[in-house]
Amino acid sequence: MTLKELQPQLLALTPEEKAQAIQLLAQSLSNIWLGIQKTPGVMGGEACIRQTRIPVWLLVSYRRQGATDARILEGHPDLSAADLVNAFSYAEAYPDEIEIAIQKQEEA
């Protein structure tokens, strides 16, 4: 997709969505994801929620299975709503990485 094709969609976003898009782009450019860590030797180096062993792909998988954010937080009381926002933003930015991780787990 080109910027010219994307422009009408960007302009149609709400102010809140535009702020989220800016945050996503800034994070993508700097490759720093607030609250997301990749640590060699921890969960195979997969992207995880800060200082946990909870991989982003797992949260995406829960959501695909129909879990609400409230249910995910209930099952993982060490997570916050902000952690979920960060995880799902990361997953949107790196969908191929998340898909490969989910497929690996399904095959295991």
ChimeraX attribute file (.defattr): number of C-alpha atoms within 10 A of each C-alpha:
attribute: neighborCount
match mode: 1-to-1
recipient: residues
	/A:1	5
	/A:2	6
	/A:3	9
	/A:4	8
	/A:5	9
	/A:6	10
	/A:7	10
	/A:8	10
	/A:9	10
	/A:10	13
	/A:11	10
	/A:12	10
	/A:13	13
	/A:14	10
	/A:15	10
	/A:16	9
	/A:17	12
	/A:18	14
	/A:19	12
	/A:20	14
	/A:21	15
	/A:22	12
	/A:23	14
	/A:24	18
	/A:25	13
	/A:26	13
	/A:27	16
	/A:28	14
	/A:29	9
	/A:30	8
	/A:31	10
	/A:32	12
	/A:33	20
	/A:34	15
	/A:35	17
	/A:36	21
	/A:37	20
	/A:38	17
	/A:39	15
	/A:40	9
	/A:41	8
	/A:42	15
	/A:43	14
	/A:44	11
	/A:45	12
	/A:46	21
	/A:47	25
	/A:48	23
	/A:49	22
	/A:50	18
	/A:51	11
	/A:52	13
	/A:53	14
	/A:54	19
	/A:55	23
	/A:56	25
	/A:57	25
	/A:58	16
	/A:59	20
	/A:60	19
	/A:61	14
	/A:62	14
	/A:63	15
	/A:64	10
	/A:65	9
	/A:66	9
	/A:67	14
	/A:68	12
	/A:69	16
	/A:70	11
	/A:71	12
	/A:72	17
	/A:73	16
	/A:74	12
	/A:75	10
	/A:76	11
	/A:77	8
	/A:78	10
	/A:79	16
	/A:80	15
	/A:81	12
	/A:82	11
	/A:83	19
	/A:84	19
	/A:85	14
	/A:86	19
	/A:87	26
	/A:88	18
	/A:89	19
	/A:90	24
	/A:91	19
	/A:92	14
	/A:93	15
	/A:94	12
	/A:95	14
	/A:96	11
	/A:97	15
	/A:98	22
	/A:99	15
	/A:100	12
	/A:101	18
	/A:102	17
	/A:103	11
	/A:104	10
	/A:105	11
	/A:106	8
	/A:107	6
	/A:108	6
